[in-house]
């Protein structure tokens, strides 16, 4: 698509390796479009847990996805090895917009690119809350 911006590897701050699975492919022989969202979610949450100290099981704060989108540029299929590029496009008081791209291992241009918006909430009340310090610091490290 000529009107789509380029998404290059150098544009992203962190990369999460993902192994495609046999059942990710659809009847057309490529990874089904909805699976890309699980790759995005896995990359974001791995980063939040490993770098930001997010406790997904017992923490007082959790992140809820409130918006997401994805644009597709080239097919991927099992057994492709991929990496999800991650950066932060906007960081608010209680929300963050992640910008993500999926790259086949070794490729400089993305096969797909998308975004996810998380709102951080208190687990007990489901009400928005400021992003905790360690988590905020990890997200600031991804700011573009």
C-alpha positions as CSV (number, residue, x, y, z in Angstrom):
1,X,0.0,0.0,0.0
2,X,1.7,3.2,-1.2
3,X,-0.1,5.4,1.4
4,X,1.1,3.4,4.4
5,X,4.1,4.9,6.3
6,X,7.3,2.7,6.4
7,X,7.9,0.9,9.6
8,X,11.6,0.0,9.9
9,X,13.4,-2.0,12.6
10,X,15.5,1.1,13.6
11,X,12.3,2.9,14.5
12,X,11.6,0.6,17.5
13,X,13.3,0.5,21.0
14,X,12.7,-3.0,22.2
15,X,12.3,-6.4,20.4
16,X,10.4,-9.4,21.8
17,X,11.1,-12.7,19.9
18,X,8.0,-14.8,19.2
19,X,7.8,-18.2,17.7
20,X,4.9,-18.7,15.3
21,X,2.9,-21.9,16.0
22,X,1.3,-24.3,13.5
23,X,-2.2,-23.4,14.6
24,X,-1.5,-19.7,14.0
25,X,-1.9,-20.4,10.2
26,X,-5.4,-20.2,8.7
27,X,-6.8,-22.0,5.7
28,X,-5.0,-19.6,3.4
29,X,-1.6,-20.7,4.7
30,X,-0.6,-17.6,6.6
31,X,-1.0,-16.3,10.1
32,X,-4.6,-15.2,10.6
33,X,-5.1,-11.5,11.2
34,X,-6.4,-11.9,14.8
35,X,-3.3,-13.7,15.9
36,X,-1.2,-10.6,15.4
37,X,-3.1,-9.0,18.3
38,X,-2.0,-11.9,20.6
39,X,1.6,-11.3,19.5
40,X,1.3,-7.6,20.3
41,X,-0.3,-8.4,23.7
42,X,2.4,-11.0,24.5
43,X,5.2,-8.6,23.6
44,X,3.8,-5.7,25.7
45,X,3.1,-7.9,28.8
46,X,6.4,-9.6,28.7
47,X,8.1,-6.2,28.7
48,X,5.9,-4.9,31.5
49,X,6.6,-8.0,33.6
50,X,10.3,-8.2,32.9
51,X,11.3,-4.6,32.9
52,X,8.4,-2.8,34.7
53,X,7.8,-5.3,37.5
54,X,4.1,-5.7,36.7
55,X,2.6,-8.5,38.9
56,X,-0.2,-9.8,36.7
57,X,-1.5,-12.2,39.3
58,X,-1.4,-10.3,42.6
59,X,-0.4,-6.6,41.8
60,X,-2.7,-3.8,42.9
61,X,-2.5,-2.3,39.4
62,X,-3.3,-3.9,36.0
63,X,-3.4,-2.6,32.5
64,X,-6.7,-2.8,30.4
65,X,-6.6,-2.6,26.7
66,X,-9.0,0.1,25.6
67,X,-8.1,0.4,22.0
68,X,-6.1,-1.5,19.4
69,X,-5.4,-1.5,15.6
70,X,-3.2,-3.3,13.1
71,X,-2.2,-2.7,9.5
72,X,-0.8,-5.5,7.4
73,X,1.9,-5.2,4.8
74,X,3.2,-8.7,4.1
75,X,2.2,-12.2,5.2
76,X,3.9,-14.3,7.8
77,X,3.4,-18.0,8.3
78,X,4.5,-20.9,10.5
79,X,7.4,-21.7,11.0
80,X,8.6,-18.0,10.6
81,X,10.6,-16.7,13.5
82,X,9.4,-13.1,14.3
83,X,10.2,-10.2,16.5
84,X,7.8,-7.7,17.8
85,X,9.2,-4.2,17.9
86,X,7.9,-2.0,20.7
87,X,8.0,1.7,21.4
88,X,5.8,4.2,23.4
89,X,4.1,6.9,21.3
90,X,2.3,8.6,24.1
91,X,2.6,8.3,27.9
92,X,-0.1,9.9,30.1
93,X,-0.9,9.8,33.8
94,X,-2.7,6.5,33.7
95,X,-2.5,5.5,30.1
96,X,0.0,4.6,27.5
97,X,-0.1,4.1,23.7
98,X,2.2,1.4,22.5
99,X,3.3,1.4,18.9
100,X,4.3,-2.1,17.6
101,X,5.6,-3.8,14.5
102,X,6.1,-7.4,13.5
103,X,9.3,-8.2,11.7
104,X,10.4,-11.5,10.3
105,X,13.8,-12.4,11.7
106,X,16.4,-10.5,9.7
107,X,13.9,-8.2,7.9
108,X,14.3,-4.5,8.2
109,X,10.8,-3.7,7.0
110,X,7.7,-4.6,9.1
111,X,5.2,-7.2,8.0
112,X,2.5,-5.5,10.1
113,X,2.3,-2.5,12.5
114,X,-0.2,-1.5,15.1
115,X,-1.0,0.2,18.3
116,X,-2.5,-0.7,21.7
117,X,-3.7,1.7,24.4
118,X,-3.5,0.5,28.0
119,X,-5.3,2.3,30.8
120,X,-3.9,1.3,34.2
121,X,-6.5,0.6,36.9
122,X,-6.6,-0.4,40.5
123,X,-7.4,-4.1,40.5
124,X,-9.9,-3.8,43.4
125,X,-12.0,-1.0,41.9
126,X,-11.3,-1.1,38.1
127,X,-10.8,2.7,38.3
128,X,-7.9,4.5,36.5
129,X,-4.8,5.1,38.6
130,X,-1.5,6.8,38.0
131,X,1.1,4.5,36.5
132,X,3.4,3.3,39.3
133,X,7.0,4.6,39.4
134,X,8.9,1.5,38.3
135,X,6.5,0.8,35.5
136,X,6.5,4.4,34.3
137,X,10.3,4.4,34.2
138,X,10.3,1.3,32.0
139,X,7.7,2.9,29.7
140,X,9.8,6.1,29.5
141,X,12.6,4.0,28.3
142,X,10.5,3.1,25.2
143,X,9.4,6.6,24.4
144,X,10.1,7.6,20.8
